Amino acid sequence: MTKIPRHLAVIMDGNGRWAQRRRRPRMIGHRAGARAVNVCIDFCLETGIQALTLFAFSSENWGRPEEEVGALMKLFMGALEREVDELDRRGVRVRFIGERERFAPAIRDRMAAAEAQTAGNARLHLTIAASYGGRWDIAQAARELAREVAAGRLDPEAIDEGLLAARVALADLPPPDLFIRTGGDVRVSNFLLWQLAYTELWFTETLWPELDAATLRRALEDYASRERRFGLTGDQAAGPSPSGNHA
């Protein structure tokens, strides 16, 4: 593959359906999905993808049955306790985006500890979107700008896309080059709405627990075949892209 995305964003969909097809509880599917996360991380490390952002738990997921949410929180806590040392050893930086205050204090403490432990790593930037929504992300960026205006530090007329972009999540990373959604649904489901403006989208019927390297390779091969124009003509896009992306 001649073109490798620098930043891959993924909606990990299909855990519940994977379990239901096997007549197993939904949580069995979530546990299987947690193992698929390692497949994706391994693939990124092997291919040289620099950033991976995974949609683990949306703002809307809090509305799921209380039993399922509680089980997901236990699974999340277990993964934090079990995986961080290995990710740190492999040079992976871990961080979280979303409404962190909605989590229990013990989970927030583990999230902060994982971020602190891996802060110096740069081989792969792994971002977990948890209690996250794209509309929330844009709204919190707007609130930050509004506070600066109210404090007299910012002229409202100076607000432009650049200022807003600097305040949404992942502002220090290049925008996602490739978005993958498993599970067959063809939508972005309130994920990285600002950041996905010119991202290439790729959808697959594969359920998340069934993810393997071959599926990810197909996504990258399709990505490599596309011409990314960013609103320009093909000839213009052949030069450096407006977003700073290589492709």
Protein Blocks (a to p, Z undefined) as FASTA:
>chain_A
ZZdcfbdcdddehjlmmmmmnopafklmmmmmmmmmmmmmmmmmmnopabdcddfbcfkl
mmpcfklmmmmmmmmmmmmmmmmmmmmmnopacddedjfklpcfklmmmmmmmmmmmmmg
ckbccdddehiafklmmmmmmmmmmmmmmnopacfklpcfklmmmmmghklpccdfbdcd
ehhiacekhpaklmmmmaccdddfbdfklpcfklmmmmmmmmmmpccekhpafklmmmcc
fkopaZZ
